Amino acid sequence: MIINYFKIAWRNLLKNRFYSLINCTGLMVGLSVGILILLWVQDELSYDRFHEKSDVIYKLENRVGTGSSQQIWTTTVAPIAEFAKREVPGVKDAVRITRDGVFTLFKYNGKVFNESFSAYTDPSLFSVFDFNLIQGNKSKPFPDNHSVVLTETTAKRYFGNEDPIGKVILANNNENFTVSGVIRDIPQNSEFKGDMFFPIALFFDKMYVDRKDGRNSDNDFVQFNYLTYLQLQPGKSTADLAVKLRNIHLRNKPDDTDLTYLLQPLADTHLYHSDGSDGGIETVRMFVIIALLILTIACINYVNLSTARAILRSKEVSMRKIVGAAKSQLFVQFLIETVLVFSLVTAFALCLMYAILPVFNQISGKLLVLDFTNYSIWKVVGFTIFGTLVASSIYPALLLSSFEPLRALKGKVSGKINEAIFRKTLVVVQFAVSVILVAGTFIIGSQLDYIRSKELGYDKTHVLSFYMQDMGKHYEAVKAELLKESGVTGITRANSNIINLAGMTGDNSWDGKETGETMMLRTLAIDKDFVSFFKMQLMDGAGFTGSVSDSSHFILNETAVKAARIKDPIGKKFRLWNKTGTIIGVVKDFHYGSMKQIIEPAIFFYEPNQMNRIFIKTTGRDADKVIASAGRLWKQYNADYIFQYAFLDDSFNDLYKTEQQTGLLFNIFAGIAIFISCLGLFGLAAYTAQTRTREIGVRKVLGSSVAGIVELLAKDFIKLVLIGVFIAVPIAWYAMSKWLQDFAYRVEIQWWIFVVSGFLALIVALVTVSFQSIKAALMNPVKSLKSE
């Protein structure tokens, strides 16, 4: 009997090729795109969950500062990890990692390597986390301070097929390191990045050698340079641990009264901030909703066409019931028809997924792989297909199997639910979803345009930048040589990139500072040309002159002056770290970070020995010549290093890479949603025209025009689309308002966005319906009247 059901299902598919094609195409596109989005979501949710002890590993962070300048620092001080292990019950182990690279140039057997992903860590990294050594001693990964552990890919780059253990590589042309271990490549779904791991004891030796202030890795509670992870005993209260850690810190550095320790579960570090606020989880939720909406639209298409065509199969069902077919048998038959459709659709959907996966990875920035030996892949694919199958098959099968034979033979097939109303509701839902996605694309695009066009407070156009390394010792000679190029209009230097200032401190004071108050300041060492080079505006005072006296001068931004409540700041005393100086200028606020953050207090100081990043202003037309000239000078002073540079415009765009990816994906998903919706609308319009063929013929004979018949067939669908638009507007406004809240500086949602979105949906629906309506209206009325 089951075989017979499949035969009947196959015949029905072939008999109704047009509707079968529409159903299969909508389901195929919906399934393939929905599964890809859910795989992306799964990848985001799986970050660092592959560690066996992930449920008892916590990242240690700090909340610092008071008032409006309060910050969360993702790194902390070096000693706290050792103190935690010794003095805090419940802390089983600790791991520290720092990326302040001492070594970047490596050589082996005549080959030169420039590494940017080296890290310095405790040996416990390989016992707390599941970065298991496949070669080497897990209990002692670093036999001495001149050992190094490599990833598999890095070992392959250096040594090919040779056994890497015991091989010696030369670092920075002056120190040898012996390979003591090899680990598997760190998975992409991990916050940890690294190709080479050195013992952190080596970093401490380099950092604290010849220190005259007595600081070392056991007592330095000033430098917050270390990612720190604690492995806890199960069931320990993180709130109690945080208090104990703060008490230890204050015992060693009593003036840090503004500091609080935060412990964040390892599995949450990718998508949440340590204070519990949302990070990337908002985007994940949005993509889950989009995937479900696209799958819902695909299901609606199937349900709509299946129920709409129910009347055409009513006589078949009635005859089967009259000759003895039970309702359960008919239900199984129609369910098998859907299973057959889904089997075909799934096969094509998987092929389509393989085809578009490289493009999807490129757009989303992922490296997803359809590895069907992976259980997690089957879990996403299986649940998605099964859920879609159930959602799209149960109602049509129940409807078709529940017809009353005598009523169905007379063409009366409506049951407890009015199927026409049900289908109209589904069409409204489809286009409401489409309008929400279209409005979302407009708003995301507007925000990204706003970011790109907003006045930043400085001029970044055609500016080339890179770290000078040994060139920095010869800055004046390099500057003079570059200024000879016709394409160079200016040169300056600093100790960080103006696009995203890295330095921050709370170690400062001024007249009027209250007890217990801490102002967190962004810090930047700049030379005398910096302010004029970037066309920044001095609101008061003057800039640096390059004289020796500038070492005791400071320039503050407007926000710092306001936060410190300094009136008439020029000439006032200010202390930064261990240096007390005079405020000589106030610069107008400018954006030196992402617009997701408000402009923070900032201070600029003059320290030529720290300024190792060069900025070169080009005319734009001659940029290639300038790059070539800079490259030649680079080779002159840094012969073994790769010349790496970036234009500030590109660095600025990188700040919003995630938002740009989100915007592009939103555009694509909105297009897919509209395509699937229109596909279903096209099928329904064709069905409507088919069921009203005789009516159309009669109207034409009685004098109706083509336009009148098109209006007759199209107006009901257009009404449904308009209802969908009105439903979509408040939902889209709410959803995008939530998304925009992530930005400190954002656009206002304009009413015209919803008008344009609704108008586009209306036009697309009108074109879709009109195509079938015009085709029906142009049919020969004689043929129409002969049809049954």
C-alpha positions in Angstrom: 0.0 0.0 0.0 2.8 2.4 0.9 4.4 1.8 -2.6 1.0 2.6 -4.1 0.8 5.9 -2.2 4.2 6.8 -3.6 3.1 6.0 -7.1 0.0 8.2 -6.7 2.1 11.0 -5.2 4.6 10.8 -8.1 1.8 11.0 -10.7 0.3 14.0 -9.0 3.6 15.8 -9.0 4.0 15.1 -12.7 0.4 15.9 -13.5 0.7 19.4 -11.8 4.2 20.3 -12.9 3.6 24.1 -12.7 2.4 24.0 -9.1 4.9 21.3 -8.1 7.7 23.5 -9.5 6.5 26.5 -7.5 6.2 24.5 -4.3 9.6 22.8 -4.7 11.4 26.0 -5.6 10.0 27.9 -2.6 10.8 25.1 -0.2 14.3 24.5 -1.7 15.3 28.2 -1.4 13.8 28.5 2.0 15.4 25.3 3.4 18.9 26.0 2.0 19.0 29.6 3.2 17.3 28.8 6.6 19.7 25.9 7.3 22.8 28.1 6.4 21.6 30.9 8.7 21.0 28.4 11.5 24.5 26.9 10.9 25.9 30.4 11.3 23.9 30.7 14.6 25.1 27.4 15.8 28.7 28.4 15.1 28.3 31.6 17.1 26.7 29.8 20.1 29.4 27.1 20.1 32.4 29.4 20.8 34.8 27.7 23.3 32.2 25.2 24.3 34.4 22.4 23.0 36.5 22.6 26.2 35.6 19.8 28.6 35.9 22.1 31.6 34.1 25.1 30.0 31.4 25.1 32.7 34.0 25.8 35.4 36.3 28.2 33.5 35.7 31.9 34.0 37.4 34.9 32.4 38.5 37.5 34.9 37.8 41.2 34.0 37.7 44.6 35.7 35.2 47.4 36.0 37.2 50.5 36.6 36.6 54.3 37.0 33.8 56.3 38.4 31.0 58.4 36.9 30.7 58.8 33.2 34.2 57.5 32.5 33.7 54.0 34.0 35.0 51.2 31.8 35.2 47.5 31.6 38.7 46.2 31.0 39.0 42.7 29.4 42.6 42.3 30.7 43.9 42.4 34.3 47.1 42.5 36.3 49.6 39.7 36.3 49.8 38.9 40.1 46.1 38.3 40.7 46.2 34.8 39.1 48.8 33.5 41.4 47.2 35.2 44.5 43.9 33.6 43.5 45.4 30.1 43.4 47.2 30.6 46.7 44.6 32.5 48.8 41.1 32.1 47.4 39.3 28.8 48.2 37.6 27.4 45.2 40.1 28.5 42.6 41.7 25.3 41.2 44.0 26.7 38.6 44.7 29.9 36.5 45.9 30.8 33.1 47.4 34.1 31.9 47.9 35.1 28.3 49.5 38.3 26.9 50.1 39.3 23.3 52.5 42.2 23.8 54.9 40.6 21.4 58.6 40.6 22.1 59.4 38.5 19.1 57.9 38.9 15.6 60.8 37.8 13.3 61.8 34.2 13.1 64.3 32.2 10.9 64.8 28.6 10.3 67.1 26.9 7.7 67.4 30.1 5.6 63.6 30.8 5.6 62.3 34.0 7.2 58.9 34.2 8.9 57.0 37.3 10.2 54.6 36.3 13.0 51.8 38.4 14.3 49.9 35.7 16.4 52.5 34.8 19.0 51.4 34.7 22.6 53.0 34.2 26.1 51.2 32.0 28.5 51.3 29.8 31.6 51.9 26.1 31.1 48.5 25.5 32.6 47.0 26.7 29.3 47.3 23.1 28.0 45.8 21.4 31.1 42.9 23.9 31.8 41.9 24.2 28.2 41.5 21.5 25.5 44.4 22.7 23.4 45.9 19.3 23.7 49.5 18.6 22.8 49.8 16.0 20.1 53.6 16.2 20.5 55.4 17.1 23.7 55.0 16.8 27.4 51.6 18.0 28.6 52.7 18.2 32.3 55.8 20.3 31.3 55.1 21.9 27.9 57.9 24.5 28.5 61.1 22.8 29.8 62.8 26.2 30.0 62.2 29.8 29.1 63.6 29.3 25.5 60.9 26.7 24.5 58.1 27.3 22.1 54.8 25.4 21.4 53.5 25.6 17.8 50.2 24.8 16.1 50.2 22.1 13.5 49.9 24.5 10.6 52.8 26.7 11.9 55.0 23.6 12.4 54.2 22.6 8.8 55.2 26.1 7.5 58.5 26.0 9.3 59.6 22.3 9.0 57.5 20.7 6.3 57.3 17.0 6.9 60.2 16.9 9.4 59.6 16.1 13.1 59.4 19.6 14.7 60.3 18.5 18.2 63.8 19.6 19.2 64.2 21.9 16.2 65.7 25.3 16.9 64.4 28.6 15.4 66.1 32.0 15.6 64.0 34.9 16.9 64.7 38.6 16.2 68.2 37.6 15.0 69.4 37.2 18.5 67.7 34.4 20.5 67.2 30.7 19.9 64.1 28.8 20.8 63.6 25.0 20.8 60.3 23.5 19.7 59.0 21.6 22.7 55.4 20.8 21.6 52.8 20.9 18.9 49.1 21.4 19.3 46.2 21.0 16.9 45.2 24.2 15.2 42.9 26.2 17.4 39.3 25.9 16.1 37.7 28.9 14.4 34.9 29.0 17.0 37.2 30.1 19.7 38.1 33.5 21.2 41.7 32.2 21.5 44.0 33.0 18.7 47.7 32.0 18.4 50.2 30.2 16.2 53.1 30.2 18.6 53.1 30.0 22.4 56.1 31.0 24.6 56.4 30.7 28.4 55.0 33.8 30.2 58.1 33.6 32.4 60.1 34.7 29.4 57.9 37.7 28.9 58.3 38.7 32.6 62.1 38.4 32.3 62.1 40.8 29.4 59.6 43.2 30.9 61.0 43.6 34.4 64.7 43.4 33.6 66.7 46.3 35.2 63.5 47.8 36.7 64.5 50.5 39.3 61.0 50.8 40.8 61.0 47.3 42.3 58.1 46.0 40.2 58.0 42.4 39.1 55.3 39.9 38.0 54.4 39.2 41.7 53.7 42.8 42.8 52.9 44.8 39.6 49.3 45.8 40.2 49.6 48.7 37.7 49.9 47.0 34.3 46.6 45.6 33.1 48.0 43.6 30.2 46.9 40.0 30.8 43.9 37.9 29.7 43.3 35.8 32.9 41.2 32.7 33.2 40.3 30.9 36.4 39.3 27.2 36.8 36.9 27.0 39.7 35.7 24.2 41.9 32.1 23.3 40.8 29.4 25.2 42.6 31.5 28.1 43.9 29.9 31.6 44.1 31.5 33.9 41.6 30.2 37.0 43.5 32.1 35.9 46.7 35.2 35.2 44.6 35.0 38.6 43.0 34.9 40.3 46.4 37.9 38.3 47.7 39.9 39.1 44.6 39.1 42.8 45.0 40.3 42.7 48.6 43.6 41.1 47.6 44.0 43.8 44.9 43.3 46.7 47.4 45.7 45.1 49.9 48.5 45.4 47.4 47.3 48.7 45.8 45.0 50.6 48.2 44.3 53.6 45.9 42.4 51.4 43.3 39.1 51.9 45.2 37.2 52.3 42.0 38.1 48.8 40.8 35.7 45.8 40.8 36.5 42.2 39.6 34.1 40.5 37.3 34.0 36.7 36.5 32.4 35.7 33.3 31.6 32.1 32.2 33.9 31.1 29.3 31.0 30.1 27.1 29.5 33.7 27.4 32.7 35.6 26.5 31.9 35.7 22.7 28.4 37.0 22.9 28.0 38.9 26.2 30.0 41.5 28.1 31.2 40.6 31.5 28.7 42.9 33.2 25.9 40.7 31.7 24.9 43.1 28.9 24.4 41.9 25.4 27.3 41.7 23.0 26.9 39.8 19.8 23.9 37.9 21.1 21.5 40.5 19.7 22.7 39.7 16.2 22.4 36.0 16.8 18.8 36.4 18.0 18.0 38.5 15.0 19.4 35.9 12.6 17.5 33.1 14.4 14.3 35.1 13.8 15.2 35.7 10.1 15.8 32.0 9.6 12.5 31.1 11.1 10.7 33.8 9.1 12.2 32.6 5.8 11.3 29.0 6.7 7.8 30.1 7.7 7.3 31.9 4.4 8.3 28.8 2.5 5.9 26.7 4.6 3.1 29.2 4.0 3.6 28.8 0.2 3.2 25.1 0.5 0.2 25.3 2.8 -1.5 28.0 0.7 -1.1 26.2 -2.6 -2.1 22.8 -1.1 -5.3 24.1 0.5 -6.2 26.3 -2.5 -6.1 23.3 -4.8 -8.1 21.2 -2.3 -11.3 21.7 -4.3 -9.6 20.3 -7.4 -9.0 17.1 -5.5 -12.3 17.0 -3.6 -13.9 14.6 -6.0 -10.9 12.2 -5.9 -11.1 12.2 -2.1 -14.9 11.7 -2.1 -14.7 8.7 -4.4 -12.0 7.1 -2.3 -14.1 7.6 0.8 -17.2 6.2 -0.9 -15.3 3.0 -1.9 -14.1 2.5 1.7 -11.0 4.5 2.3 -10.6 5.5 5.9 -9.7 9.0 7.0 -6.4 7.8 8.4 -5.4 6.1 5.1 -6.1 9.4 3.2 -4.1 11.3 5.8 -1.2 9.0 5.4 -1.5 9.2 1.6 -1.3 13.0 1.6 1.4 13.0 4.2 3.5 10.7 1.9 2.9 13.1 -1.0 4.5 15.8 1.1 7.4 13.5 2.2 8.1 12.8 -1.5 8.1 16.5 -2.2 10.4 17.1 0.7 12.8 14.3 -0.3 13.2 15.9 -3.6 13.4 19.4 -2.1 16.0 18.3 0.5 18.3 16.8 -2.1 18.2 19.9 -4.2 18.5 22.2 -1.2 21.7 20.4 0.0 23.1 20.8 -3.5 22.2 24.5 -3.5 23.8 24.9 0.0 27.1 23.4 -1.3 27.0 25.8 -4.2 26.3 29.0 -2.2 28.3 28.1 0.9 31.6 29.7 -0.3 29.7 33.0 -1.1 27.9 32.8 2.2 31.2 32.3 4.1 32.7 35.3 2.2 29.8 37.6 3.1 29.4 36.4 6.7 33.1 36.1 7.5 32.8 32.5 8.6 34.5 29.3 7.6 31.5 27.0 7.8 32.0 23.5 6.4 29.2 21.0 5.5 30.8 18.0 7.2 28.0 15.4 7.5 30.2 13.3 9.7 29.7 16.0 12.3 26.7 15.3 14.6 26.1 19.1 15.2 25.6 19.6 11.4 23.0 16.8 11.3 21.3 18.2 14.3 20.7 21.6 12.6 19.9 20.1 9.2 17.7 17.3 10.7 15.7 19.5 13.0 15.2 22.2 10.4 13.9 19.8 7.7 11.7 17.9 10.2 10.2 21.1 11.6 9.5 22.5 8.2 8.0 19.2 7.1 5.7 19.1 10.0 4.7 22.7 9.7 3.9 22.5 6.0 2.3 19.0 5.8 -0.1 18.4 8.8 -2.8 21.0 8.0 -3.1 20.2 4.2 -3.2 16.5 5.0 -5.9 17.0 7.7 -7.9 19.2 5.4 -7.8 16.9 2.4 -8.6 13.8 4.4 -11.5 15.4 6.3 -13.8 16.2 3.3 -17.4 15.0 3.7 -18.0 12.9 0.5 -21.5 14.2 -0.5 -20.6 17.9 0.2 -17.2 17.5 -1.6 -18.9 16.1 -4.7 -21.0 19.2 -4.8 -17.9 21.4 -4.5 -18.5 22.3 -0.9 -15.2 21.6 0.9 -15.0 24.2 3.7 -14.6 22.8 7.1 -14.5 24.2 10.6 -12.0 26.8 9.5 -12.8 29.0 6.5 -9.9 28.0 4.2 -10.1 31.2 2.1 -9.7 33.3 5.3 -6.9 31.0 6.4 -5.0 31.4 3.1 -5.5 35.2 3.2 -4.1 35.3 6.7 -1.0 33.4 5.5 -0.5 35.8 2.6 -0.7 38.8 5.0 1.9 37.1 7.2 4.2 36.5 4.3 4.2 40.1 3.1 4.4 41.5 6.7 7.6 39.6 7.1 8.9 40.8 3.7 8.2 44.5 4.6 9.9 44.1 8.0 13.1 42.8 6.3 13.0 45.5 3.6 12.6 48.2 6.2 15.4 46.7 8.2 17.7 46.9 5.1 16.9 50.6 4.7 17.6 51.4 8.4 20.8 49.4 8.6 22.0 51.0 5.4 21.1 54.5 6.7 23.1 53.9 9.9 26.1 52.6 8.0 25.9 55.6 5.6 25.6 57.9 8.7 28.8 56.4 10.2 30.7 56.8 7.0 29.6 60.4 6.4 29.5 61.7 9.9 32.1 64.4 10.7 34.7 62.7 12.9 36.5 65.8 14.0 39.7 64.9 12.0 40.6 64.3 8.4 41.5 60.7 7.6 41.3 60.8 3.8 44.3 59.4 1.8 46.3 58.8 5.0 48.7 55.9 5.0 49.9 54.4 8.3 52.2 51.7 9.7 54.4 50.9 12.7 58.0 51.9 11.9 59.9 49.5 14.1 63.6 50.3 13.5 62.6 53.2 11.2 61.4 55.0 14.3 65.0 55.6 15.4 65.6 57.5 12.1 62.2 59.3 12.0 63.5 62.7 10.9 65.6 61.3 8.1 62.7 59.1 6.9 60.4 62.1 7.1 62.7 64.3 5.0 63.1 61.5 2.4 59.3 60.9 2.1 58.6 64.7 1.8 60.6 64.7 -1.4 57.8 62.7 -3.0 55.3 64.9 -4.9 52.4 62.7 -3.7 53.2 63.4 0.0 51.5 66.5 1.6 52.3 65.8 5.3 53.8 63.5 7.8 53.3 63.0 11.5 53.7 60.3 14.2 52.1 59.0 17.4 52.2 55.9 19.6 48.8 54.5 18.5 46.3 54.5 15.6 44.0 57.5 15.8 41.2 55.3 14.5 41.0 53.3 17.7 43.1 54.5 20.6 44.4 51.6 22.6 46.0 53.4 25.6 43.9 54.0 28.8 44.7 54.9 32.4 43.0 56.1 35.5 46.4 57.1 37.1 45.9 60.9 37.0 44.9 63.8 39.2 44.2 67.5 39.0 43.2 70.4 41.3 39.6 69.8 42.4 39.7 66.0 42.1 37.4 64.5 44.7 38.4 61.7 47.1 37.6 58.3 45.5 37.0 59.8 42.1 38.7 58.2 39.1 38.6 59.6 35.5 39.5 57.0 32.9 41.5 58.7 30.1 42.4 57.6 26.7 46.1 58.4 26.2 48.0 59.3 23.0 51.6 60.4 22.5 51.7 62.8 19.6 54.3 65.1 17.9 54.0 68.8 17.1 52.4 68.2 13.7 49.7 65.8 14.7 46.9 68.4 15.4 47.4 70.3 12.2 48.1 67.2 10.1 44.6 65.8 11.0 43.0 69.2 10.8 41.8 68.9 14.4 40.4 72.0 16.0 42.0 73.6 19.1 39.2 75.1 21.1 41.6 76.8 23.5 45.4 77.3 24.0 48.0 75.9 21.7 49.6 72.7 20.5 53.0 71.2 21.0 56.0 73.0 19.5 58.5 70.2 19.6 60.6 71.8 22.3 62.0 70.0 25.4 59.4 71.8 27.6 56.6 69.9 25.8 57.5 66.8 27.9 55.7 68.5 30.8 52.8 69.8 28.7 49.4 68.2 28.1 46.5 68.7 25.7 43.0 67.5 26.8 39.9 67.0 24.8 36.6 68.8 25.6 35.1 65.7 27.3 38.1 65.4 29.7 37.8 69.0 30.7 34.1 68.6 31.4 34.5 65.4 33.3 37.2 66.9 35.5 35.2 70.1 36.0 38.2 72.3 35.1 37.3 75.9 34.5 39.8 77.9 32.4 42.0 74.9 31.9 45.0 76.6 30.2 47.9 76.8 32.6 46.2 74.5 35.2 48.3 71.7 36.7 47.5 68.0 35.7 49.3 64.8 36.6 49.5 61.8 34.3 51.1 58.7 35.7 54.2 60.0 37.6 54.6 63.2 35.6 53.0 66.5 36.7 52.7 69.1 34.0 50.6 72.0 32.6 47.5 71.9 30.4 48.5 74.0 27.3 45.5 73.2 25.0 42.0 71.9 24.6 41.2 70.0 21.4 37.6 69.7 20.1 36.1 66.3 20.7 36.7 63.8 17.9 35.7 60.2 17.3 38.7 57.9 18.0 36.8 54.7 18.3 33.6 53.0 17.2 30.4 55.0 17.2 28.9 52.4 19.4 30.7 54.2 22.2 30.4 57.8 23.4 33.5 60.0 23.1 35.5 59.4 26.2 38.0 61.7 28.0 41.4 61.8 26.3 44.8 63.3 27.0 47.7 63.9 24.6 51.3 64.1 25.7 54.7 64.6 24.1 57.1 61.7 24.3 59.1 61.2 21.1 60.6 57.9 22.2 57.1 56.3 22.3 56.0 57.5 18.9 56.5 54.6 16.6 53.5 54.8 14.3 53.9 57.0 11.2 51.0 58.7 9.3 51.6 59.9 5.7 49.1 62.1 4.0 49.0 61.5 0.2 47.3 63.3 -2.6 45.4 60.1 -3.5 46.5 60.1 -7.1 50.1 59.3 -6.4 49.4 56.9 -3.5 51.2 54.0 -5.3 54.4 56.0 -5.7 54.3 56.9 -2.0 53.7 53.3 -0.9 56.7 52.2 -3.1 58.9 54.9 -1.6 57.8 54.0 2.0 58.5 50.3 1.1 62.0 51.1 0.0 62.8 52.9 3.2 61.2 50.1 5.2 63.6 47.6 3.6 66.5 49.9 4.3 65.8 49.8 8.1 63.8 46.6 8.5 65.3 44.3 5.9 63.8 41.0 7.2 60.3 42.3 8.0 57.3 42.3 5.7 56.1 45.8 4.9 52.5 46.0 6.2 50.5 49.2 5.9 46.9 50.4 5.9 45.0 53.4 4.9 43.0 55.0 7.7 39.8 54.8 5.6 40.2 51.0 5.5 41.0 50.8 9.2 37.9 52.9 9.9 35.7 50.6 7.8 37.1 47.6 9.7 35.6 49.0 12.9 32.2 48.3 11.4 32.9 45.1 9.5 30.3 43.1 11.5 27.6 45.7 10.9 28.5 45.8 7.1 28.2 42.0 7.0 24.9 42.2 8.8 23.6 44.9 6.4 24.6 42.9 3.3 23.1 39.7 4.7 19.9 41.6 5.6 19.7 42.8 2.0 20.0 39.3 0.7 17.6 37.7 3.1 15.0 40.4 2.4 15.4 39.7 -1.3 14.9 36.0 -0.7 11.9 36.5 1.5 10.2 38.7 -1.2 11.1 36.1 -3.9 9.6 33.2 -1.9 6.5 35.4 -1.1 6.0 36.4 -4.7 6.5 32.8 -5.8 3.6 31.8 -3.6 1.5 34.8 -4.7 2.2 33.9 -8.3 0.9 30.3 -7.7 -2.2 31.6 -5.9 -2.9 34.1 -8.7 -2.5 31.3 -11.3 -4.9 29.1 -9.3 -7.4 31.9 -8.9 -7.4 32.5 -12.6 -7.8 28.8 -13.3 -10.8 28.4 -11.0 -12.5 31.5 -12.4 -11.9 30.7 -16.1 -15.6 30.5 -17.0 -16.4 33.6 -15.0 -13.7 35.5 -16.9 -15.1 34.2 -20.2 -18.6 35.4 -19.3 -17.4 38.8 -18.2 -15.5 39.3 -21.5 -18.5 38.3 -23.6 -20.6 40.8 -21.6 -18.1 43.6 -22.4 -15.5 43.6 -19.6 -12.2 45.2 -20.5 -8.8 43.6 -19.9 -8.1 46.3 -17.3 -11.4 45.5 -15.5 -10.6 41.7 -15.3 -7.1 42.4 -14.1 -8.5 44.6 -11.4 -11.1 41.9 -10.5 -8.3 39.3 -10.0 -5.7 41.5 -8.4 -7.6 43.7 -6.0 -8.0 41.0 -3.3 -4.3 40.2 -3.3 -3.4 43.9 -3.1 -5.6 44.4 -0.1 -3.8 41.5 1.6 -0.5 43.1 0.9 -1.6 46.4 2.3 -2.8 44.8 5.5 0.6 43.1 5.7 2.3 46.5 5.4 0.3 48.0 8.2 1.1 45.1 10.5 4.8 45.2 9.6 5.4 48.9 10.3 5.2 48.9 14.2 7.1 45.5 14.4 9.9 46.8 12.1 10.1 50.1 14.0 10.4 48.3 17.4 13.0 45.7 16.1 15.2 48.3 14.4 15.0 50.7 17.4 16.4 47.9 19.5 19.2 47.3 17.0 20.1 51.0 16.9 20.4 51.2 20.6 23.9 49.6 20.3 25.1 52.8 18.7 25.9 55.9 20.9 25.5 57.9 17.7 22.7 56.8 15.4 20.1 57.9 12.9 16.5 58.7 13.6 14.1 56.2 12.1 12.2 58.2 9.4 8.6 57.6 8.4 9.4 57.5 4.7 11.4 54.3 5.2 8.2 52.4 5.9 6.3 54.1 3.1 9.0 53.1 0.6 9.2 49.6 2.0 5.5 49.1 1.7 5.4 50.6 -1.7 8.1 48.3 -3.0 6.3 45.3 -1.6 3.1 46.5 -3.2 4.7 47.1 -6.6 6.4 43.6 -6.5 3.1 42.0 -5.5 1.1 43.9 -8.2 3.6 42.9 -10.9 3.5 39.3 -9.8 -0.3 39.1 -9.7 -0.8 41.2 -12.8 1.2 38.8 -14.9 -1.2 36.0 -14.3 -4.2 38.3 -14.4 -3.4 39.8 -17.8 -2.7 36.3 -19.1 -6.2 35.1 -18.0 -7.8 38.3 -19.3 -6.3 37.9 -22.7 -7.6 34.3 -23.0 -10.1 33.6 -25.8 -13.6 33.7 -24.2 -14.8 30.8 -26.3 -12.1 28.6 -24.8 -12.9 29.9 -21.4 -16.6 29.1 -21.6 -15.7 25.5 -22.8 -13.5 24.8 -19.8 -14.9 23.1 -16.7 
